[in-house]
Amino acid sequence: METKDVIADLIKFRNERQWQEYHTLESLSRALSIEASEVEKVFL
């Protein structure tokens, strides 16, 4: 499976659930920051 196929599948998955409004750059960057801090806790 190529990268473009994975991206297309992810977009289809998102659209089927009507999650477009939650997938803004701001909300995704916040989520990434939260997940990164959770991983950091494992190493502390």
mmCIF entry with sequence, helices, sheets and N, C-alpha, C, O atoms, coordinates in Angstrom:
data_MODEL
# 
_entry.id   MODEL 
# 
_entity.id                         1 
_entity.type                       polymer 
_entity.pdbx_number_of_molecules   1 
# 
_entity_poly.entity_id                      1 
_entity_poly.type                           'polypeptide(L)' 
_entity_poly.nstd_linkage                   no 
_entity_poly.nstd_monomer                   no 
_entity_poly.pdbx_seq_one_letter_code       METKDVIADLIKFRNERQWQEYHTLESLSRALSIEASEVEKVFL 
_entity_poly.pdbx_seq_one_letter_code_can   METKDVIADLIKFRNERQWQEYHTLESLSRALSIEASEVEKVFL 
_entity_poly.pdbx_strand_id                 A 
# 
loop_
_entity_poly_seq.entity_id 
_entity_poly_seq.num 
_entity_poly_seq.mon_id 
_entity_poly_seq.hetero 
1 1  MET n 
1 2  GLU n 
1 3  THR n 
1 4  LYS n 
1 5  ASP n 
1 6  VAL n 
1 7  ILE n 
1 8  ALA n 
1 9  ASP n 
1 10 LEU n 
1 11 ILE n 
1 12 LYS n 
1 13 PHE n 
1 14 ARG n 
1 15 ASN n 
1 16 GLU n 
1 17 ARG n 
1 18 GLN n 
1 19 TRP n 
1 20 GLN n 
1 21 GLU n 
1 22 TYR n 
1 23 HIS n 
1 24 THR n 
1 25 LEU n 
1 26 GLU n 
1 27 SER n 
1 28 LEU n 
1 29 SER n 
1 30 ARG n 
1 31 ALA n 
1 32 LEU n 
1 33 SER n 
1 34 ILE n 
1 35 GLU n 
1 36 ALA n 
1 37 SER n 
1 38 GLU n 
1 39 VAL n 
1 40 GLU n 
1 41 LYS n 
1 42 VAL n 
1 43 PHE n 
1 44 LEU n 
# 
_struct_asym.id          A 
_struct_asym.entity_id   1 
# 
loop_
_struct_conf.conf_type_id 
_struct_conf.id 
_struct_conf.pdbx_PDB_helix_id 
_struct_conf.beg_label_comp_id 
_struct_conf.beg_label_asym_id 
_struct_conf.beg_label_seq_id 
_struct_conf.pdbx_beg_PDB_ins_code 
_struct_conf.end_label_comp_id 
_struct_conf.end_label_asym_id 
_struct_conf.end_label_seq_id 
_struct_conf.pdbx_end_PDB_ins_code 
_struct_conf.beg_auth_comp_id 
_struct_conf.beg_auth_asym_id 
_struct_conf.beg_auth_seq_id 
_struct_conf.end_auth_comp_id 
_struct_conf.end_auth_asym_id 
_struct_conf.end_auth_seq_id 
_struct_conf.pdbx_PDB_helix_class 
_struct_conf.details 
_struct_conf.pdbx_PDB_helix_length 
HELX_P HELX_P1 AA1 THR A 3  ? GLU A 16 ? THR A 3  GLU A 16 1 ? 14 
HELX_P HELX_P2 AA2 GLN A 20 ? TYR A 22 ? GLN A 20 TYR A 22 5 ? 3  
HELX_P HELX_P3 AA3 LEU A 25 ? PHE A 43 ? LEU A 25 PHE A 43 1 ? 19 
# 
_struct_conf_type.id          HELX_P 
_struct_conf_type.criteria    ? 
_struct_conf_type.reference   ? 
# 
loop_
_atom_site.group_PDB 
_atom_site.id 
_atom_site.type_symbol 
_atom_site.label_atom_id 
_atom_site.label_alt_id 
_atom_site.label_comp_id 
_atom_site.label_asym_id 
_atom_site.label_entity_id 
_atom_site.label_seq_id 
_atom_site.pdbx_PDB_ins_code 
_atom_site.Cartn_x 
_atom_site.Cartn_y 
_atom_site.Cartn_z 
_atom_site.occupancy 
_atom_site.B_iso_or_equiv 
_atom_site.pdbx_formal_charge 
_atom_site.auth_seq_id 
_atom_site.auth_comp_id 
_atom_site.auth_asym_id 
_atom_site.auth_atom_id 
_atom_site.pdbx_PDB_model_num 
ATOM 1   N N  . MET A 1 1  ? 0.839   -1.175 0.000  1.00 0.00 ? 1  MET A N  1 
ATOM 2   C CA . MET A 1 1  ? 0.000   0.000  0.000  1.00 0.00 ? 1  MET A CA 1 
ATOM 3   C C  . MET A 1 1  ? 0.888   1.243  0.000  1.00 0.00 ? 1  MET A C  1 
ATOM 4   O O  . MET A 1 1  ? 1.843   1.334  0.771  1.00 0.00 ? 1  MET A O  1 
ATOM 5   N N  . GLU A 1 2  ? 0.570   2.182  -0.856 1.00 0.00 ? 2  GLU A N  1 
ATOM 6   C CA . GLU A 1 2  ? 1.358   3.408  -0.957 1.00 0.00 ? 2  GLU A CA 1 
ATOM 7   C C  . GLU A 1 2  ? 0.821   4.482  -0.011 1.00 0.00 ? 2  GLU A C  1 
ATOM 8   O O  . GLU A 1 2  ? -0.305  4.396  0.479  1.00 0.00 ? 2  GLU A O  1 
ATOM 9   N N  . THR A 1 3  ? 1.643   5.481  0.229  1.00 0.00 ? 3  THR A N  1 
ATOM 10  C CA . THR A 1 3  ? 1.279   6.556  1.138  1.00 0.00 ? 3  THR A CA 1 
ATOM 11  C C  . THR A 1 3  ? -0.019  7.228  0.712  1.00 0.00 ? 3  THR A C  1 
ATOM 12  O O  . THR A 1 3  ? -0.877  7.505  1.550  1.00 0.00 ? 3  THR A O  1 
ATOM 13  N N  . LYS A 1 4  ? -0.168  7.489  -0.571 1.00 0.00 ? 4  LYS A N  1 
ATOM 14  C CA . LYS A 1 4  ? -1.379  8.170  -1.041 1.00 0.00 ? 4  LYS A CA 1 
ATOM 15  C C  . LYS A 1 4  ? -2.631  7.320  -0.783 1.00 0.00 ? 4  LYS A C  1 
ATOM 16  O O  . LYS A 1 4  ? -3.711  7.861  -0.545 1.00 0.00 ? 4  LYS A O  1 
ATOM 17  N N  . ASP A 1 5  ? -2.483  6.000  -0.830 1.00 0.00 ? 5  ASP A N  1 
ATOM 18  C CA . ASP A 1 5  ? -3.615  5.108  -0.542 1.00 0.00 ? 5  ASP A CA 1 
ATOM 19  C C  . ASP A 1 5  ? -3.987  5.154  0.936  1.00 0.00 ? 5  ASP A C  1 
ATOM 20  O O  . ASP A 1 5  ? -5.167  5.144  1.286  1.00 0.00 ? 5  ASP A O  1 
ATOM 21  N N  . VAL A 1 6  ? -2.982  5.205  1.794  1.00 0.00 ? 6  VAL A N  1 
ATOM 22  C CA . VAL A 1 6  ? -3.231  5.284  3.239  1.00 0.00 ? 6  VAL A CA 1 
ATOM 23  C C  . VAL A 1 6  ? -3.927  6.605  3.572  1.00 0.00 ? 6  VAL A C  1 
ATOM 24  O O  . VAL A 1 6  ? -4.888  6.629  4.341  1.00 0.00 ? 6  VAL A O  1 
ATOM 25  N N  . ILE A 1 7  ? -3.441  7.688  2.996  1.00 0.00 ? 7  ILE A N  1 
ATOM 26  C CA . ILE A 1 7  ? -4.049  8.996  3.235  1.00 0.00 ? 7  ILE A CA 1 
ATOM 27  C C  . ILE A 1 7  ? -5.497  9.008  2.749  1.00 0.00 ? 7  ILE A C  1 
ATOM 28  O O  . ILE A 1 7  ? -6.378  9.528  3.433  1.00 0.00 ? 7  ILE A O  1 
ATOM 29  N N  . ALA A 1 8  ? -5.739  8.446  1.588  1.00 0.00 ? 8  ALA A N  1 
ATOM 30  C CA . ALA A 1 8  ? -7.105  8.382  1.055  1.00 0.00 ? 8  ALA A CA 1 
ATOM 31  C C  . ALA A 1 8  ? -8.011  7.570  1.976  1.00 0.00 ? 8  ALA A C  1 
ATOM 32  O O  . ALA A 1 8  ? -9.159  7.952  2.206  1.00 0.00 ? 8  ALA A O  1 
ATOM 33  N N  . ASP A 1 9  ? -7.512  6.459  2.503  1.00 0.00 ? 9  ASP A N  1 
ATOM 34  C CA . ASP A 1 9  ? -8.294  5.639  3.430  1.00 0.00 ? 9  ASP A CA 1 
ATOM 35  C C  . ASP A 1 9  ? -8.589  6.394  4.731  1.00 0.00 ? 9  ASP A C  1 
ATOM 36  O O  . ASP A 1 9  ? -9.692  6.300  5.269  1.00 0.00 ? 9  ASP A O  1 
ATOM 37  N N  . LEU A 1 10 ? -7.604  7.138  5.231  1.00 0.00 ? 10 LEU A N  1 
ATOM 38  C CA . LEU A 1 10 ? -7.805  7.914  6.454  1.00 0.00 ? 10 LEU A CA 1 
ATOM 39  C C  . LEU A 1 10 ? -8.840  9.019  6.241  1.00 0.00 ? 10 LEU A C  1 
ATOM 40  O O  . LEU A 1 10 ? -9.682  9.262  7.106  1.00 0.00 ? 10 LEU A O  1 
ATOM 41  N N  . ILE A 1 11 ? -8.775  9.681  5.096  1.00 0.00 ? 11 ILE A N  1 
ATOM 42  C CA . ILE A 1 11 ? -9.743  10.731 4.797  1.00 0.00 ? 11 ILE A CA 1 
ATOM 43  C C  . ILE A 1 11 ? -11.137 10.142 4.664  1.00 0.00 ? 11 ILE A C  1 
ATOM 44  O O  . ILE A 1 11 ? -12.107 10.729 5.145  1.00 0.00 ? 11 ILE A O  1 
ATOM 45  N N  . LYS A 1 12 ? -11.245 9.000  4.023  1.00 0.00 ? 12 LYS A N  1 
ATOM 46  C CA . LYS A 1 12 ? -12.539 8.331  3.892  1.00 0.00 ? 12 LYS A CA 1 
ATOM 47  C C  . LYS A 1 12 ? -13.096 7.960  5.273  1.00 0.00 ? 12 LYS A C  1 
ATOM 48  O O  . LYS A 1 12 ? -14.275 8.178  5.551  1.00 0.00 ? 12 LYS A O  1 
ATOM 49  N N  . PHE A 1 13 ? -12.234 7.394  6.137  1.00 0.00 ? 13 PHE A N  1 
ATOM 50  C CA . PHE A 1 13 ? -12.621 7.027  7.498  1.00 0.00 ? 13 PHE A CA 1 
ATOM 51  C C  . PHE A 1 13 ? -13.140 8.257  8.248  1.00 0.00 ? 13 PHE A C  1 
ATOM 52  O O  . PHE A 1 13 ? -14.188 8.206  8.891  1.00 0.00 ? 13 PHE A O  1 
ATOM 53  N N  . ARG A 1 14 ? -12.390 9.367  8.157  1.00 0.00 ? 14 ARG A N  1 
ATOM 54  C CA . ARG A 1 14 ? -12.775 10.613 8.825  1.00 0.00 ? 14 ARG A CA 1 
ATOM 55  C C  . ARG A 1 14 ? -14.104 11.138 8.297  1.00 0.00 ? 14 ARG A C  1 
ATOM 56  O O  . ARG A 1 14 ? -14.976 11.519 9.077  1.00 0.00 ? 14 ARG A O  1 
ATOM 57  N N  . ASN A 1 15 ? -14.258 11.158 6.994  1.00 0.00 ? 15 ASN A N  1 
ATOM 58  C CA . ASN A 1 15 ? -15.463 11.713 6.389  1.00 0.00 ? 15 ASN A CA 1 
ATOM 59  C C  . ASN A 1 15 ? -16.704 10.882 6.695  1.00 0.00 ? 15 ASN A C  1 
ATOM 60  O O  . ASN A 1 15 ? -17.793 11.434 6.854  1.00 0.00 ? 15 ASN A O  1 
ATOM 61  N N  . GLU A 1 16 ? -16.552 9.573  6.778  1.00 0.00 ? 16 GLU A N  1 
ATOM 62  C CA . GLU A 1 16 ? -17.685 8.705  7.108  1.00 0.00 ? 16 GLU A CA 1 
ATOM 63  C C  . GLU A 1 16 ? -18.229 9.001  8.502  1.00 0.00 ? 16 GLU A C  1 
ATOM 64  O O  . GLU A 1 16 ? -19.407 8.767  8.773  1.00 0.00 ? 16 GLU A O  1 
ATOM 65  N N  . ARG A 1 17 ? -17.385 9.508  9.374  1.00 0.00 ? 17 ARG A N  1 
ATOM 66  C CA . ARG A 1 17 ? -17.780 9.806  10.752 1.00 0.00 ? 17 ARG A CA 1 
ATOM 67  C C  . ARG A 1 17 ? -18.061 11.289 10.975 1.00 0.00 ? 17 ARG A C  1 
ATOM 68  O O  . ARG A 1 17 ? -18.365 11.715 12.089 1.00 0.00 ? 17 ARG A O  1 
ATOM 69  N N  . GLN A 1 18 ? -17.956 12.064 9.905  1.00 0.00 ? 18 GLN A N  1 
ATOM 70  C CA . GLN A 1 18 ? -18.189 13.513 9.947  1.00 0.00 ? 18 GLN A CA 1 
ATOM 71  C C  . GLN A 1 18 ? -17.317 14.202 10.992 1.00 0.00 ? 18 GLN A C  1 
ATOM 72  O O  . GLN A 1 18 ? -17.800 15.010 11.785 1.00 0.00 ? 18 GLN A O  1 
ATOM 73  N N  . TRP A 1 19 ? -16.026 13.873 10.984 1.00 0.00 ? 19 TRP A N  1 
ATOM 74  C CA . TRP A 1 19 ? -15.071 14.449 11.929 1.00 0.00 ? 19 TRP A CA 1 
ATOM 75  C C  . TRP A 1 19 ? -14.309 15.628 11.351 1.00 0.00 ? 19 TRP A C  1 
ATOM 76  O O  . TRP A 1 19 ? -13.371 16.105 11.989 1.00 0.00 ? 19 TRP A O  1 
ATOM 77  N N  . GLN A 1 20 ? -14.671 16.123 10.164 1.00 0.00 ? 20 GLN A N  1 
ATOM 78  C CA . GLN A 1 20 ? -13.910 17.182 9.511  1.00 0.00 ? 20 GLN A CA 1 
ATOM 79  C C  . GLN A 1 20 ? -13.753 18.415 10.402 1.00 0.00 ? 20 GLN A C  1 
ATOM 80  O O  . GLN A 1 20 ? -12.684 19.024 10.438 1.00 0.00 ? 20 GLN A O  1 
ATOM 81  N N  . GLU A 1 21 ? -14.816 18.781 11.121 1.00 0.00 ? 21 GLU A N  1 
ATOM 82  C CA . GLU A 1 21 ? -14.753 19.999 11.931 1.00 0.00 ? 21 GLU A CA 1 
ATOM 83  C C  . GLU A 1 21 ? -13.738 19.903 13.064 1.00 0.00 ? 21 GLU A C  1 
ATOM 84  O O  . GLU A 1 21 ? -13.277 20.930 13.563 1.00 0.00 ? 21 GLU A O  1 
ATOM 85  N N  . TYR A 1 22 ? -13.386 18.702 13.476 1.00 0.00 ? 22 TYR A N  1 
ATOM 86  C CA . TYR A 1 22 ? -12.435 18.517 14.573 1.00 0.00 ? 22 TYR A CA 1 
ATOM 87  C C  . TYR A 1 22 ? -10.998 18.413 14.088 1.00 0.00 ? 22 TYR A C  1 
ATOM 88  O O  . TYR A 1 22 ? -10.069 18.483 14.893 1.00 0.00 ? 22 TYR A O  1 
ATOM 89  N N  . HIS A 1 23 ? -10.802 18.251 12.807 1.00 0.00 ? 23 HIS A N  1 
ATOM 90  C CA . HIS A 1 23 ? -9.460  18.049 12.272 1.00 0.00 ? 23 HIS A CA 1 
ATOM 91  C C  . HIS A 1 23 ? -8.884  19.334 11.696 1.00 0.00 ? 23 HIS A C  1 
ATOM 92  O O  . HIS A 1 23 ? -8.535  19.403 10.517 1.00 0.00 ? 23 HIS A O  1 
ATOM 93  N N  . THR A 1 24 ? -8.793  20.346 12.545 1.00 0.00 ? 24 THR A N  1 
ATOM 94  C CA . THR A 1 24 ? -8.145  21.593 12.159 1.00 0.00 ? 24 THR A CA 1 
ATOM 95  C C  . THR A 1 24 ? -6.676  21.503 12.568 1.00 0.00 ? 24 THR A C  1 
ATOM 96  O O  . THR A 1 24 ? -6.303  20.670 13.394 1.00 0.00 ? 24 THR A O  1 
ATOM 97  N N  . LEU A 1 25 ? -5.855  22.362 11.987 1.00 0.00 ? 25 LEU A N  1 
ATOM 98  C CA . LEU A 1 25 ? -4.437  22.354 12.362 1.00 0.00 ? 25 LEU A CA 1 
ATOM 99  C C  . LEU A 1 25 ? -4.262  22.642 13.848 1.00 0.00 ? 25 LEU A C  1 
ATOM 100 O O  . LEU A 1 25 ? -3.400  22.051 14.498 1.00 0.00 ? 25 LEU A O  1 
ATOM 101 N N  . GLU A 1 26 ? -5.067  23.538 14.384 1.00 0.00 ? 26 GLU A N  1 
ATOM 102 C CA . GLU A 1 26 ? -4.958  23.883 15.801 1.00 0.00 ? 26 GLU A CA 1 
ATOM 103 C C  . GLU A 1 26 ? -5.289  22.687 16.693 1.00 0.00 ? 26 GLU A C  1 
ATOM 104 O O  . GLU A 1 26 ? -4.551  22.398 17.635 1.00 0.00 ? 26 GLU A O  1 
ATOM 105 N N  . SER A 1 27 ? -6.382  21.994 16.408 1.00 0.00 ? 27 SER A N  1 
ATOM 106 C CA . SER A 1 27 ? -6.765  20.869 17.258 1.00 0.00 ? 27 SER A CA 1 
ATOM 107 C C  . SER A 1 27 ? -5.806  19.698 17.099 1.00 0.00 ? 27 SER A C  1 
ATOM 108 O O  . SER A 1 27 ? -5.509  19.005 18.073 1.00 0.00 ? 27 SER A O  1 
ATOM 109 N N  . LEU A 1 28 ? -5.319  19.470 15.888 1.00 0.00 ? 28 LEU A N  1 
ATOM 110 C CA . LEU A 1 28 ? -4.361  18.381 15.685 1.00 0.00 ? 28 LEU A CA 1 
ATOM 111 C C  . LEU A 1 28 ? -3.028  18.667 16.369 1.00 0.00 ? 28 LEU A C  1 
ATOM 112 O O  . LEU A 1 28 ? -2.404  17.754 16.909 1.00 0.00 ? 28 LEU A O  1 
ATOM 113 N N  . SER A 1 29 ? -2.583  19.930 16.353 1.00 0.00 ? 29 SER A N  1 
ATOM 114 C CA . SER A 1 29 ? -1.322  20.260 17.023 1.00 0.00 ? 29 SER A CA 1 
ATOM 115 C C  . SER A 1 29 ? -1.461  20.129 18.536 1.00 0.00 ? 29 SER A C  1 
ATOM 116 O O  . SER A 1 29 ? -0.522  19.700 19.208 1.00 0.00 ? 29 SER A O  1 
ATOM 117 N N  . ARG A 1 30 ? -2.622  20.494 19.079 1.00 0.00 ? 30 ARG A N  1 
ATOM 118 C CA . ARG A 1 30 ? -2.851  20.317 20.516 1.00 0.00 ? 30 ARG A CA 1 
ATOM 119 C C  . ARG A 1 30 ? -2.848  18.838 20.887 1.00 0.00 ? 30 ARG A C  1 
ATOM 120 O O  . ARG A 1 30 ? -2.254  18.445 21.890 1.00 0.00 ? 30 ARG A O  1 
ATOM 121 N N  . ALA A 1 31 ? -3.509  18.030 20.082 1.00 0.00 ? 31 ALA A N  1 
ATOM 122 C CA . ALA A 1 31 ? -3.565  16.597 20.354 1.00 0.00 ? 31 ALA A CA 1 
ATOM 123 C C  . ALA A 1 31 ? -2.169  15.979 20.298 1.00 0.00 ? 31 ALA A C  1 
ATOM 124 O O  . ALA A 1 31 ? -1.817  15.140 21.127 1.00 0.00 ? 31 ALA A O  1 
ATOM 125 N N  . LEU A 1 32 ? -1.386  16.398 19.318 1.00 0.00 ? 32 LEU A N  1 
ATOM 126 C CA . LEU A 1 32 ? -0.019  15.884 19.197 1.00 0.00 ? 32 LEU A CA 1 
ATOM 127 C C  . LEU A 1 32 ? 0.809   16.263 20.416 1.00 0.00 ? 32 LEU A C  1 
ATOM 128 O O  . LEU A 1 32 ? 1.581   15.448 20.921 1.00 0.00 ? 32 LEU A O  1 
ATOM 129 N N  . SER A 1 33 ? 0.655   17.483 20.885 1.00 0.00 ? 33 SER A N  1 
ATOM 130 C CA . SER A 1 33 ? 1.378   17.940 22.069 1.00 0.00 ? 33 SER A CA 1 
ATOM 131 C C  . SER A 1 33 ? 1.003   17.123 23.297 1.00 0.00 ? 33 SER A C  1 
ATOM 132 O O  . SER A 1 33 ? 1.875   16.740 24.076 1.00 0.00 ? 33 SER A O  1 
ATOM 133 N N  . ILE A 1 34 ? -0.267  16.855 23.472 1.00 0.00 ? 34 ILE A N  1 
ATOM 134 C CA . ILE A 1 34 ? -0.734  16.060 24.615 1.00 0.00 ? 34 ILE A CA 1 
ATOM 135 C C  . ILE A 1 34 ? -0.173  14.643 24.546 1.00 0.00 ? 34 ILE A C  1 
ATOM 136 O O  . ILE A 1 34 ? 0.301   14.113 25.551 1.00 0.00 ? 34 ILE A O  1 
ATOM 137 N N  . GLU A 1 35 ? -0.225  14.032 23.371 1.00 0.00 ? 35 GLU A N  1 
ATOM 138 C CA . GLU A 1 35 ? 0.293   12.667 23.219 1.00 0.00 ? 35 GLU A CA 1 
ATOM 139 C C  . GLU A 1 35 ? 1.798   12.625 23.446 1.00 0.00 ? 35 GLU A C  1 
ATOM 140 O O  . GLU A 1 35 ? 2.309   11.676 24.041 1.00 0.00 ? 35 GLU A O  1 
ATOM 141 N N  . ALA A 1 36 ? 2.512   13.647 22.976 1.00 0.00 ? 36 ALA A N  1 
ATOM 142 C CA . ALA A 1 36 ? 3.964   13.691 23.176 1.00 0.00 ? 36 ALA A CA 1 
ATOM 143 C C  . ALA A 1 36 ? 4.303   13.777 24.665 1.00 0.00 ? 36 ALA A C  1 
ATOM 144 O O  . ALA A 1 36 ? 5.260   13.152 25.123 1.00 0.00 ? 36 ALA A O  1 
ATOM 145 N N  . SER A 1 37 ? 3.525   14.543 25.411 1.00 0.00 ? 37 SER A N  1 
ATOM 146 C CA . SER A 1 37 ? 3.798   14.633 26.850 1.00 0.00 ? 37 SER A CA 1 
ATOM 147 C C  . SER A 1 37 ? 3.511   13.308 27.557 1.00 0.00 ? 37 SER A C  1 
ATOM 148 O O  . SER A 1 37 ? 4.175   12.973 28.538 1.00 0.00 ? 37 SER A O  1 
ATOM 149 N N  . GLU A 1 38 ? 2.537   12.561 27.068 1.00 0.00 ? 38 GLU A N  1 
ATOM 150 C CA . GLU A 1 38 ? 2.264   11.242 27.647 1.00 0.00 ? 38 GLU A CA 1 
ATOM 151 C C  . GLU A 1 38 ? 3.436   10.290 27.407 1.00 0.00 ? 38 GLU A C  1 
ATOM 152 O O  . GLU A 1 38 ? 3.801   9.516  28.292 1.00 0.00 ? 38 GLU A O  1 
ATOM 153 N N  . VAL A 1 39 ? 4.013   10.348 26.231 1.00 0.00 ? 39 VAL A N  1 
ATOM 154 C CA . VAL A 1 39 ? 5.175   9.499  25.927 1.00 0.00 ? 39 VAL A CA 1 
ATOM 155 C C  . VAL A 1 39 ? 6.365   9.927  26.782 1.00 0.00 ? 39 VAL A C  1 
ATOM 156 O O  . VAL A 1 39 ? 7.124   9.087  27.265 1.00 0.00 ? 39 VAL A O  1 
ATOM 157 N N  . GLU A 1 40 ? 6.522   11.235 26.964 1.00 0.00 ? 40 GLU A N  1 
ATOM 158 C CA . GLU A 1 40 ? 7.636   11.739 27.768 1.00 0.00 ? 40 GLU A CA 1 
ATOM 159 C C  . GLU A 1 40 ? 7.557   11.215 29.209 1.00 0.00 ? 40 GLU A C  1 
ATOM 160 O O  . GLU A 1 40 ? 8.588   10.933 29.820 1.00 0.00 ? 40 GLU A O  1 
ATOM 161 N N  . LYS A 1 41 ? 6.347   11.084 29.750 1.00 0.00 ? 41 LYS A N  1 
ATOM 162 C CA . LYS A 1 41 ? 6.179   10.577 31.116 1.00 0.00 ? 41 LYS A CA 1 
ATOM 163 C C  . LYS A 1 41 ? 6.762   9.179  31.276 1.00 0.00 ? 41 LYS A C  1 
ATOM 164 O O  . LYS A 1 41 ? 7.259   8.831  32.347 1.00 0.00 ? 41 LYS A O  1 
ATOM 165 N N  . VAL A 1 42 ? 6.703   8.386  30.226 1.00 0.00 ? 42 VAL A N  1 
ATOM 166 C CA . VAL A 1 42 ? 7.224   7.021  30.280 1.00 0.00 ? 42 VAL A CA 1 
ATOM 167 C C  . VAL A 1 42 ? 8.725   7.036  30.521 1.00 0.00 ? 42 VAL A C  1 
ATOM 168 O O  . VAL A 1 42 ? 9.262   6.162  31.203 1.00 0.00 ? 42 VAL A O  1 
ATOM 169 N N  . PHE A 1 43 ? 9.404   8.041  29.954 1.00 0.00 ? 43 PHE A N  1 
ATOM 170 C CA . PHE A 1 43 ? 10.857  8.086  30.033 1.00 0.00 ? 43 PHE A CA 1 
ATOM 171 C C  . PHE A 1 43 ? 11.370  8.829  31.260 1.00 0.00 ? 43 PHE A C  1 
ATOM 172 O O  . PHE A 1 43 ? 12.567  8.796  31.543 1.00 0.00 ? 43 PHE A O  1 
ATOM 173 N N  . LEU A 1 44 ? 10.492  9.492  31.986 1.00 0.00 ? 44 LEU A N  1 
ATOM 174 C CA . LEU A 1 44 ? 10.950  10.249 33.174 1.00 0.00 ? 44 LEU A CA 1 
ATOM 175 C C  . LEU A 1 44 ? 11.008  9.395  34.416 1.00 0.00 ? 44 LEU A C  1 
ATOM 176 O O  . LEU A 1 44 ? 11.372  9.884  35.486 1.00 0.00 ? 44 LEU A O  1 
# 
